[in-house]
Amino acid sequence: MTIQDNVLSTLTGILKDGIDIHRCAAATALGQLRTPDAVNALIEALRDEDEDVRTDAAAALKKLGDPRTAGPLLENLIGDPCGEVKTAALETLVALRSDEVIPWLRRMVRSRDEEIVWGDDEYYEGGWDDWIDLQVKSIEALGEFGCEEAVQDIVAAMQDEMGQDLSEVGFRNLVKLGESGVAAAVGALNAPNERLRRRVIRYLAQSPATAARDALAKALQDDSLEVRVLAAEALASREPDAPELEALFDDPADQMRALAITLRGAAQPHRLKAAFEDKAHRVRRAALAVLADQPDLLPDASVVPMIVKFLGGDAPKTAAAAAAALAVVDPEGAVDDLTVQAMDGTRFMEVRLAAVRALIGVNDPRAVDALAACIADSDRQIRLESLAGLAGKAAAGDWPNAAGGVLIAALNLEYNPVDDPEGELAEEPELPDPAVEIAAAQTQTPEDVTHGEESEPAMDDLPEKQPKPTPSSTLEAILGADSPELQVVKGGSDKVELSPKDLEFLGLAQRKLKKRKLDPIPKTAAPLDARRFAAKVLGDVPRAEVAEALIAQTQGADMELAVNALDSLSRMATSLDEFPETVEDILVGFLNGKDENRRLLALRALAGAGGKKATHALNVALDDAESFLRLEAVRALAKSGRVERERMSAMLSDPDSTVRLAAAEALASAADDAALERLADFTFAFEGYHHRETARLLSNLNPDATAERYLQVLGEDNRKREWQVAIAALGELNDAHVASV
């Protein structure tokens, strides 16, 4: 008898005589065996007393795909009161393509059929009718079968005013049901409800039927602009040169004219040029977008002045579209105009950003100079966009290059823009002393705190409103300061002395707090801001010189700069053979520090580059108190193939679950008998928390030997609390092995 025969026999026995939780697990595992010999046991389980077992058995039969199971499954669909069992049976019957289920599907679409057993007790206790779910699933199933006879059943269900909204699932499946189904869906285009018309168009677009195509063309005349737009897009997607689309060029709605340019402008360049004269900016933008995508459509030189005119116009969206078009239509001549727009602080931000992005796409040294000038701009969006563009140019060109030089100069606060001859912007701003800030915060009262803008005046500063007296107690707040009852209490002979802590709380309660306003854009000096962002984007330029420039910025007081530089080093690590020794030494030094961000990024950088000292540093990190560092070290060692089996075996007992799983994956890469034995035992560790992942790892090593170890557990009564794990692991083991084969 083979191992697989033993597994089948053991699981079949558990499914028949085990406790309910083990029977459920056995039913699922038998389905994962993918063997016809499991069919009879699962069919018998469809009549199990436990509804969960019946549900799992029906789902398992779906994986086996045996037509012999159709009859028993249909019995469960009709006669089982449990909604979960019915659903699992229905899904398996559909997967089997069993025609026997079709009449019952149609009946469930129409109504809560009385010949079908429903769980009334569950309905009255839980308040949910399982038929509602099964009605939707039945419509989906009839669509899968392509049952054209069910069209009227679905239409009737959709029109039931007392029923649920079935328009989405109904239209989606009607278009699958031949000509009559498409005709029923087309009929919804006459509905007064615009939402229904929009919804049906979306599904008619997916139908190859001629009737669907004609309906989309007719919908171009719909009263609703949104419906017409959807119809035009749908018609163009299936028939780009449909003659009905021609009329859109002269549509009174500018949105339709713009759509016509987008859909058909490339095929009719004369329409494209005429669109530049359209009075609607939306249409002009559509033409510019088409031209930006295909600049050779209009070789006529007269189009360039027109684009330049739009670029300098007062419509920001049109000017932005013009910037993108000009950069590809006339890249050499565009640089000067784009530079003017990018550096003009009075222009709309949308236009300036579009000009910067257009300059990024121009392969011209003058574009690099323009972007370099923009990194000193007073607006942060312009600075960051320019720096990102320079990083792309630096990475794409031969090294060294001008773009990379500008970035490194910005990183070192050495860049001196043309409009700053005195070099004031290149001076490093004085960083605040953290100790002084903390001391100031401790002595600061709430009245002193403002963020970004000056606080609004307090209510007592306004002459038209007098401040109300603050109650001195909860009783006064309830009764009111002038209440006779309160006066009696206050006039009592017993005096209550307040402790220093009470006085402190009372003082806090009487303070008048001003509103705080947070500025979404940090107030940072332009050179320092450019420096920090240069540190972030230089990670896309994997060069040894760049690594040395970045590591020099990691040890100062500017934490954001240091973290950005380390993050860049970690990103470029995988592209470098190894870091320069000076860089590696500083990274190793960070591992002994206290800052968690620096330690993690330094370890990640070392792991990626794989230098001489990286292996030792990674092994030291395996014993670190921080789980995220241990995890990083385990993954890095596994990726580099520098795994010590004994260390990884010890890591399987780590208190952090992600570290344990990473160690199991690393150990599986060893692929020897000792690793197999250790992982097999790990399946049951921590209450079987990782049993599924571990079984899948073992399926690639020696599935038969692993299955035998799991069977041994199932043969020991004193380990019954581990049986559920062993059963599930057997299923996962076989399922993963079959999938890999």
C-alpha positions in Angstrom: 0.0 0.0 0.0 1.4 3.4 -1.0 1.6 6.5 1.2 -1.3 8.0 -0.8 -3.4 5.0 -0.2 -2.7 5.3 3.5 -3.6 8.9 3.5 -6.9 8.2 1.7 -7.8 5.4 4.0 -7.0 7.4 7.2 -8.9 10.5 6.1 -11.9 8.4 4.9 -12.0 6.7 8.3 -11.9 10.1 10.1 -14.7 11.5 7.9 -16.9 8.6 8.8 -16.2 8.2 12.5 -14.3 11.2 13.8 -15.6 14.1 15.8 -17.3 17.0 13.9 -14.3 19.3 13.7 -12.1 16.5 12.4 -14.8 15.4 9.9 -14.9 18.9 8.5 -11.1 19.0 8.1 -11.1 15.5 6.6 -13.7 16.4 4.0 -11.7 19.4 2.9 -8.5 17.4 2.8 -10.1 14.6 0.7 -11.0 17.2 -1.9 -7.4 18.3 -2.0 -6.3 14.8 -2.7 -7.8 15.1 -6.2 -8.4 11.4 -6.4 -11.7 9.7 -7.7 -11.4 7.2 -4.8 -12.5 9.9 -2.4 -15.8 10.5 -4.1 -17.9 7.8 -2.4 -16.8 8.9 1.1 -17.6 12.6 0.3 -21.0 11.6 -1.2 -21.8 9.8 2.0 -20.7 12.9 4.0 -23.4 15.0 2.1 -25.9 13.3 4.5 -23.8 14.0 7.7 -25.7 15.2 10.7 -23.5 18.3 11.0 -24.3 21.0 8.4 -20.6 22.2 8.4 -19.5 18.8 7.4 -22.1 18.7 4.6 -21.0 22.1 3.4 -17.3 21.1 3.3 -18.1 17.9 1.6 -20.0 19.7 -1.2 -17.2 22.2 -1.6 -14.6 19.3 -1.7 -16.6 17.6 -4.5 -16.1 20.7 -6.6 -12.4 20.0 -6.8 -12.9 16.4 -7.8 -15.3 17.3 -10.7 -16.9 13.8 -10.8 -20.3 13.7 -12.7 -21.5 10.9 -10.4 -21.9 13.5 -7.6 -24.6 15.5 -9.5 -27.6 13.6 -8.1 -26.6 13.6 -4.5 -25.7 17.3 -4.7 -29.0 18.1 -6.3 -30.7 16.4 -3.3 -28.8 18.7 -1.0 -29.8 21.8 -3.0 -33.5 20.9 -2.9 -33.8 19.2 0.4 -31.2 20.5 2.8 -32.5 23.4 5.0 -29.1 24.9 5.5 -28.3 27.9 3.2 -24.5 27.3 3.3 -25.0 23.7 2.2 -27.3 24.8 -0.6 -24.8 27.4 -1.8 -21.9 24.9 -1.8 -24.0 22.3 -3.7 -25.2 24.9 -6.3 -21.6 26.1 -7.0 -20.4 22.5 -7.4 -23.3 21.6 -9.7 -22.5 24.6 -11.9 -18.8 23.7 -12.0 -19.9 20.1 -13.1 -22.1 21.7 -15.8 -25.0 19.5 -14.7 -28.1 20.3 -16.8 -30.3 18.7 -14.1 -30.0 21.8 -11.9 -31.3 24.2 -14.5 -35.0 23.8 -13.8 -34.4 24.3 -10.1 -32.3 27.4 -10.8 -35.2 28.9 -12.8 -37.6 28.2 -10.0 -35.3 29.8 -7.4 -35.0 32.9 -9.6 -38.8 33.3 -9.8 -39.7 32.8 -6.1 -39.0 31.1 -2.8 -40.3 27.9 -4.2 -42.4 25.8 -1.8 -41.1 22.5 -3.2 -37.6 23.5 -2.0 -36.8 23.1 1.7 -35.8 26.3 3.4 -34.4 26.9 6.8 -37.4 28.7 8.4 -36.1 28.3 11.9 -32.9 30.1 10.9 -35.0 32.8 9.1 -37.1 33.5 12.2 -34.1 33.4 14.6 -31.6 35.3 12.4 -34.0 37.4 10.3 -32.2 36.6 7.0 -33.8 34.6 4.2 -31.2 32.4 2.4 -33.3 32.5 -0.7 -32.2 36.1 -1.3 -28.6 35.0 -1.7 -29.5 31.9 -3.7 -31.7 34.0 -6.1 -28.6 36.0 -7.1 -26.4 32.9 -7.4 -29.1 31.2 -9.5 -29.1 34.1 -12.0 -25.3 34.0 -12.2 -25.5 30.2 -12.7 -28.0 30.5 -15.5 -25.7 33.0 -17.2 -22.9 30.5 -16.9 -25.1 27.8 -18.5 -26.2 30.2 -21.3 -29.8 29.2 -20.6 -31.8 31.3 -23.0 -35.1 29.8 -21.7 -34.5 31.6 -18.4 -34.7 35.1 -19.9 -38.3 35.8 -18.8 -37.6 34.4 -15.4 -34.8 36.8 -14.9 -36.8 39.8 -16.3 -39.7 39.0 -14.0 -37.4 38.9 -11.0 -35.9 42.2 -12.0 -39.3 43.8 -12.3 -40.6 42.5 -9.0 -41.2 45.7 -7.0 -41.3 43.9 -3.7 -38.0 42.0 -4.4 -34.3 43.1 -4.2 -32.5 45.1 -6.8 -31.3 42.6 -9.4 -30.5 45.1 -12.2 -26.7 44.7 -11.9 -26.6 40.9 -11.8 -29.6 40.7 -14.2 -28.1 42.8 -17.0 -24.7 41.1 -16.6 -26.2 37.7 -17.3 -29.0 38.6 -19.7 -26.4 39.6 -22.3 -25.0 36.1 -22.1 -28.3 34.5 -23.0 -28.4 34.8 -26.7 -30.6 37.1 -28.8 -33.6 37.0 -26.5 -31.4 37.9 -23.5 -29.8 40.8 -25.4 -33.3 42.0 -26.6 -34.5 42.0 -23.0 -31.5 44.0 -21.9 -32.0 46.5 -24.8 -35.5 47.1 -23.7 -34.1 48.7 -20.5 -32.9 51.6 -22.7 -36.4 52.8 -22.8 -36.7 52.9 -19.0 -37.3 56.3 -17.4 -34.6 55.5 -14.8 -31.3 57.0 -16.1 -29.3 54.8 -13.7 -30.7 51.7 -15.3 -29.9 53.0 -18.8 -26.3 53.7 -17.8 -26.0 50.3 -16.2 -27.4 48.3 -19.2 -25.1 50.1 -21.6 -22.1 48.9 -19.7 -23.1 45.3 -20.3 -24.3 45.7 -23.8 -20.8 46.8 -24.7 -19.6 43.3 -23.7 -22.0 41.5 -26.1 -21.0 40.7 -29.7 -24.6 40.6 -30.8 -25.7 42.9 -33.6 -28.7 44.0 -31.6 -26.4 45.2 -28.8 -24.4 47.2 -31.3 -27.5 48.8 -32.8 -28.8 49.7 -29.4 -25.6 51.5 -28.5 -25.8 53.5 -31.7 -29.4 54.4 -30.9 -28.4 55.4 -27.3 -26.2 58.2 -28.8 -29.5 60.1 -29.1 -30.5 59.7 -25.4 -31.6 62.7 -23.5 -29.0 62.1 -20.8 -25.5 63.3 -21.6 -24.0 60.7 -19.3 -25.8 57.9 -21.2 -24.7 59.3 -24.6 -21.1 59.4 -23.4 -21.2 55.8 -22.2 -22.8 54.7 -25.4 -20.2 56.4 -27.5 -17.3 54.9 -25.6 -18.9 51.5 -25.7 -19.6 51.7 -29.5 -16.1 52.9 -30.2 -14.6 50.1 -28.2 -16.2 47.5 -30.3 -16.3 49.4 -33.6 -13.8 52.3 -33.7 -14.8 53.4 -37.2 -18.6 53.2 -36.6 -20.3 55.8 -38.9 -22.6 56.9 -36.1 -19.6 58.4 -34.3 -19.1 60.9 -37.1 -22.1 63.0 -35.9 -20.4 63.5 -32.5 -18.0 66.0 -34.0 -20.9 68.5 -34.5 -22.8 67.6 -31.3 -24.0 70.7 -29.4 -22.5 69.4 -26.1 -18.8 70.2 -25.9 -18.3 67.0 -23.8 -19.5 64.9 -26.8 -17.3 66.9 -29.3 -14.3 66.4 -27.0 -15.1 62.7 -26.8 -15.3 62.5 -30.6 -11.8 64.0 -30.8 -10.5 61.5 -28.3 -12.1 58.5 -30.0 -11.7 59.4 -33.7 -9.3 62.4 -33.8 -6.3 60.3 -34.6 -8.1 58.8 -37.6 -9.1 62.2 -38.9 -6.3 64.7 -38.6 -8.3 67.5 -40.3 -10.8 67.2 -37.4 -8.0 67.5 -35.0 -6.7 70.7 -36.4 -10.3 72.1 -36.6 -10.7 71.3 -32.9 -8.1 73.9 -32.1 -10.5 76.6 -33.3 -13.4 75.2 -31.2 -14.8 77.7 -28.7 -14.8 75.1 -25.9 -11.6 74.6 -24.0 -12.6 71.0 -23.3 -12.4 70.2 -27.1 -9.1 72.0 -27.4 -7.7 70.0 -24.6 -8.8 66.7 -26.2 -7.1 67.7 -29.4 -3.9 68.6 -27.5 -4.0 65.3 -25.7 -4.3 63.3 -29.0 -1.4 65.3 -30.5 0.7 64.7 -27.4 0.2 61.0 -27.9 0.8 61.1 -31.7 2.8 64.2 -32.5 3.2 63.2 -36.2 -0.5 63.6 -37.0 -0.1 67.3 -37.8 3.3 67.9 -39.4 2.1 71.4 -40.4 4.5 73.9 -38.8 1.6 76.3 -38.2 0.3 74.2 -35.3 3.3 75.1 -33.1 2.4 78.8 -32.7 -1.1 77.7 -31.9 0.1 75.4 -29.1 2.4 78.2 -27.8 -0.6 80.5 -27.7 -2.6 78.0 -25.6 0.4 77.6 -23.4 0.4 81.3 -22.5 -3.4 81.5 -22.2 -5.6 82.1 -19.2 -7.2 78.6 -19.2 -5.0 76.6 -16.8 -6.1 73.1 -17.9 -5.7 74.0 -21.6 -2.3 75.5 -20.9 -1.2 72.4 -19.1 -2.3 70.2 -22.0 -0.4 72.5 -24.4 2.8 72.1 -22.4 2.6 68.3 -22.8 1.9 68.6 -26.5 4.6 71.2 -27.2 7.3 69.0 -25.6 6.7 66.3 -28.2 5.7 68.3 -31.2 8.6 70.7 -31.1 11.1 69.4 -28.4 14.0 71.7 -29.4 11.9 74.8 -29.7 9.8 74.1 -26.6 12.5 74.4 -24.0 12.5 78.2 -23.7 8.7 78.5 -23.6 8.4 75.7 -21.1 11.1 77.2 -18.9 9.3 80.6 -18.8 6.1 78.9 -17.7 7.8 76.7 -15.2 9.6 79.6 -13.5 6.8 82.2 -13.6 5.5 82.4 -10.1 2.4 84.3 -11.2 1.1 81.4 -13.4 -1.3 78.8 -12.3 0.3 75.9 -10.4 -1.3 73.4 -12.7 0.5 75.1 -15.7 3.8 75.3 -13.9 3.8 71.7 -12.9 2.8 70.6 -16.5 5.7 72.7 -17.8 8.1 71.0 -15.4 6.9 67.6 -16.4 7.2 68.5 -20.1 10.8 69.6 -19.5 11.5 66.3 -17.9 10.5 64.5 -21.1 12.7 66.7 -23.3 16.2 65.3 -24.1 18.1 68.6 -24.2 20.8 69.9 -21.9 18.9 73.2 -21.6 16.0 71.2 -20.0 18.4 70.0 -17.3 19.5 73.6 -16.6 15.8 74.7 -16.4 15.0 71.9 -13.9 18.1 72.8 -11.9 16.9 76.4 -11.7 13.5 75.2 -10.4 14.9 73.4 -7.4 15.4 76.8 -5.7 11.8 77.8 -6.4 9.7 79.2 -3.6 7.0 76.7 -4.2 7.6 73.3 -2.8 5.6 71.4 -5.5 7.9 72.9 -8.2 11.0 72.0 -6.3 10.0 68.4 -5.6 8.8 67.7 -9.2 12.0 69.2 -10.6 14.2 67.0 -8.3 12.3 63.9 -9.3 12.8 64.7 -12.9 16.5 65.3 -12.5 16.7 61.9 -10.7 15.1 60.2 -13.7 17.5 61.9 -16.1 20.5 61.1 -13.9 19.6 57.4 -13.8 18.9 57.2 -17.5 22.1 58.9 -18.8 25.7 57.9 -18.8 27.5 58.6 -15.5 28.6 61.1 -14.6 26.1 63.5 -16.0 24.8 67.0 -15.4 21.5 66.0 -13.7 23.4 63.8 -11.2 25.8 66.6 -10.5 23.0 69.0 -9.7 21.4 66.5 -7.3 24.6 65.8 -5.4 25.2 69.6 -5.2 21.7 70.0 -3.8 22.4 67.2 -1.3 25.5 68.9 -0.1 23.9 72.4 -0.1 26.4 73.5 -2.7 24.0 74.3 -5.5 24.0 78.0 -6.3 21.2 79.0 -8.7 21.8 81.7 -11.3 19.3 84.1 -9.6 21.2 83.9 -6.3 24.7 85.3 -7.1 25.4 86.0 -3.4 24.9 82.3 -2.5 22.5 83.0 0.3 20.3 80.1 -0.7 23.2 77.7 -0.6 23.9 78.4 3.1 22.8 75.7 5.4 19.9 76.9 7.6 20.5 76.7 11.3 18.8 73.7 12.8 16.9 74.1 16.1 18.4 72.5 19.2 16.0 69.7 20.2 16.8 70.2 23.9 15.8 73.9 23.6 12.6 73.0 21.8 11.6 70.5 24.4 12.2 72.9 27.3 10.2 75.6 25.5 7.3 73.2 24.9 7.2 72.3 28.6 6.8 75.9 29.7 4.4 76.8 26.9 0.8 77.5 27.7 -2.0 76.6 25.3 -2.4 80.3 24.4 1.1 80.3 23.0 0.5 77.4 20.6 -0.1 78.2 16.9 0.5 76.2 13.8 1.1 77.7 10.4 -1.1 80.8 10.8 -1.9 83.3 13.5 -4.6 82.0 15.8 -8.1 83.4 15.8 -8.9 85.9 18.6 -10.3 84.4 21.7 -14.0 84.9 22.4 -13.4 87.2 25.3 -11.5 89.6 23.0 -14.7 90.2 21.0 -16.6 93.3 22.3 -20.1 92.2 21.2 -20.1 89.0 23.4 -19.3 88.9 27.1 -17.7 85.7 28.4 -19.8 83.5 30.6 -18.4 82.7 34.1 -16.9 79.2 34.2 -18.6 76.9 36.7 -16.3 76.0 39.6 -17.9 72.6 40.2 -20.0 70.0 38.5 -22.9 70.9 40.8 -22.7 74.5 39.8 -22.6 73.5 36.1 -25.9 71.5 36.6 -27.8 73.9 38.9 -26.5 77.2 37.7 -24.5 79.8 39.6 -27.6 81.6 41.0 -29.5 78.5 42.1 -30.9 78.7 45.7 -30.0 75.1 46.3 -26.4 75.9 45.3 -26.3 78.9 47.7 -27.3 76.6 50.6 -24.5 74.2 49.7 -22.0 77.0 49.5 -23.1 78.6 52.7 -22.5 75.4 54.7 -20.2 75.4 57.6 -18.0 72.5 56.3 -15.2 73.9 54.2 -13.4 71.7 51.6 -9.7 72.3 51.2 -8.3 71.8 47.7 -5.1 69.9 47.3 -2.3 71.2 45.0 -3.4 68.6 42.4 -7.0 69.8 42.6 -5.8 73.4 42.1 -3.7 72.3 39.1 -6.8 70.7 37.4 -8.9 73.7 38.2 -6.4 76.0 36.6 -6.3 73.8 33.5 -10.1 73.9 33.3 -10.2 77.7 33.4 -7.7 78.2 30.6 -9.0 79.5 27.3 -7.6 77.5 24.4 -7.2 79.1 21.0 -7.9 77.2 17.8 -4.9 75.5 16.2 -4.3 75.5 12.5 -2.0 73.1 10.8 -0.4 74.0 7.5 -0.5 71.0 5.1 2.8 72.1 3.5 5.7 72.2 5.9 7.4 75.5 6.3 10.9 74.5 5.4 13.6 76.6 3.8 14.0 75.8 0.1 17.6 74.7 0.2 17.0 72.3 3.1 13.8 71.0 1.6 15.6 70.4 -1.7 18.5 68.7 0.2 16.1 66.3 1.9 14.3 65.4 -1.3 17.5 65.0 -3.2 18.5 62.4 -0.6 15.3 60.6 -1.2 15.4 60.5 -5.1 19.1 59.7 -5.4 18.3 56.1 -4.5 17.2 55.7 -8.1 20.8 56.5 -9.2 22.8 53.4 -8.1 26.4 54.6 -8.3 29.3 54.3 -5.8 29.9 58.1 -5.8 26.2 58.7 -5.0 26.4 56.2 -2.1 29.3 58.0 -0.7 27.6 61.3 -1.0 24.5 59.9 0.7 26.3 58.2 3.6 27.9 61.6 4.5 24.4 63.0 5.3 23.3 60.2 7.7 25.2 61.3 10.8 24.0 64.9 11.3 21.2 66.3 13.5 18.7 66.4 10.6 16.8 63.1 11.2 14.6 63.4 8.1 17.7 63.9 5.9 19.4 60.9 7.5 16.4 58.6 7.0 15.9 59.7 3.4 19.6 59.0 2.7 19.5 55.6 4.3 16.3 54.7 2.5 18.0 55.6 -0.8 21.0 53.5 0.1 18.7 50.5 0.8 17.0 51.0 -2.5 20.2 51.2 -4.6 21.8 48.3 -2.7 20.4 45.5 -4.9 21.8 47.3 -8.0 25.3 47.6 -6.7 27.7 44.7 -6.4 28.8 46.1 -3.0 29.1 49.4 -1.2 32.4 51.2 -0.9 34.1 50.1 2.3 33.6 53.5 4.0 29.9 53.3 3.3 29.7 49.8 4.7 31.6 50.7 7.9 29.1 53.5 8.7 26.1 51.3 8.0 27.5 48.6 10.3 28.0 51.3 13.0 24.3 52.2 12.8 23.3 48.7 13.7 24.6 49.3 17.2 22.7 52.6 17.6 19.4 53.3 19.3 17.4 54.8 16.5 15.1 52.1 15.0 14.6 53.8 11.6 18.3 54.1 11.0 19.0 50.6 12.2 16.4 49.0 10.0 17.4 50.9 6.8 21.1 50.3 7.5 20.5 46.6 7.8 18.3 46.6 4.7 21.1 48.3 2.8 23.7 45.9 4.0 21.6 43.0 3.1 20.9 44.2 -0.4 24.5 44.9 -1.3 26.0 41.8 0.3 29.4 43.3 1.1 32.2 41.6 3.1 30.8 42.6 6.5 27.2 42.1 5.7 27.0 38.4 6.6 28.4 39.0 10.0 26.1 41.9 10.6 23.1 39.9 9.6 23.9 37.0 11.9 24.4 39.4 14.8 21.0 41.0 14.0 19.4 37.5 14.4 19.7 38.0 18.1 18.4 41.6 18.1 15.6 42.5 20.5 13.6 44.1 17.7 11.6 41.6 15.7 11.6 43.7 12.5 15.4 43.6 12.5 15.4 39.8 13.1 12.9 39.4 10.2 15.0 41.6 7.9 18.1 39.6 8.7 16.5 36.2 8.2 15.1 37.2 4.8 18.4 38.7 3.7 20.3 35.6 4.6 17.9 33.3 2.9 17.9 35.5 -0.3 21.7 35.4 -0.4 22.0 31.7 0.3 24.0 32.3 3.4 21.8 30.2 5.7 23.2 28.3 8.7 20.8 25.5 9.4 21.3 25.5 13.2 20.6 29.3 13.4 17.5 29.0 11.3 16.2 26.1 13.3 16.6 28.1 16.4 14.7 31.0 14.8 11.6 28.7 14.4 11.0 29.3 18.1 11.1 33.1 17.8 8.2 34.8 19.6 7.3 36.8 16.5 5.2 34.8 13.9 6.6 36.6 10.8 10.2 35.8 11.9 9.3 32.1 12.4 7.7 31.8 9.0 10.7 33.6 7.3 13.0 31.1 9.1 10.9 28.2 7.9 11.2 29.4 4.3 14.9 29.9 4.8 15.3 26.4 6.2 13.3 24.9 3.4 15.9 26.2 0.9 18.4 23.9 2.5 16.4 20.9 1.2 18.1 18.2 3.2 16.7 15.5 5.6 17.5 17.4 8.7 15.6 20.5 7.5 12.7 18.3 6.5 12.5 16.7 10.0 12.7 20.1 11.7 10.0 21.6 9.5 7.7 18.6 10.0 7.9 19.1 13.7 7.4 22.9 13.2 4.0 22.1 11.5 2.6 21.4 15.0 4.4 24.2 16.9 2.5 27.1 18.3 -0.8 25.2 18.1 -0.2 24.6 14.4 -0.3 28.3 13.6 1.9 27.9 10.5 0.7 24.4 9.4 -0.6 25.5 6.0 2.5 27.4 5.0 4.8 24.7 6.3 3.0 21.9 4.5 3.3 23.8 1.3 7.1 24.3 1.8 7.5 20.6 2.5 5.6 19.7 -0.6 8.6 20.8 -2.6 11.0 18.7 -0.6 9.8 15.1 0.1 6.0 15.0 0.2 5.8 11.2 0.8 8.1 11.3 3.8 6.2 14.3 5.2 2.9 12.6 4.7 4.2 9.6 6.6 5.1 11.8 9.6 1.7 13.4 9.6 0.0 9.9 9.5 2.1 8.9 12.5 0.5 11.8 14.5 -3.0 10.6 13.4 -2.2 7.1 14.7 -1.4 8.3 18.2 -4.4 8.8 20.5 -2.4 10.9 22.9 -1.9 13.5 20.2 -5.5 13.9 19.3 -5.4 17.7 20.0 -3.0 17.9 17.1 -5.1 15.8 14.7 -6.9 18.8 13.1 -3.5 20.3 12.3 -2.3 17.0 10.8 -5.4 16.5 8.7 -5.3 20.0 7.3 -1.6 19.7 6.7 -2.1 16.5 4.7 -4.6 18.3 2.5 -2.3 21.3 1.9 0.7 19.1 1.3 -1.1 17.2 -1.5 -2.8 20.3 -2.9 0.5 22.2 -3.2 2.2 19.1 -4.7 -0.5 18.6 -7.4 -0.3 22.3 -8.2 3.4 22.3 -8.6 3.3 19.2 -10.9 
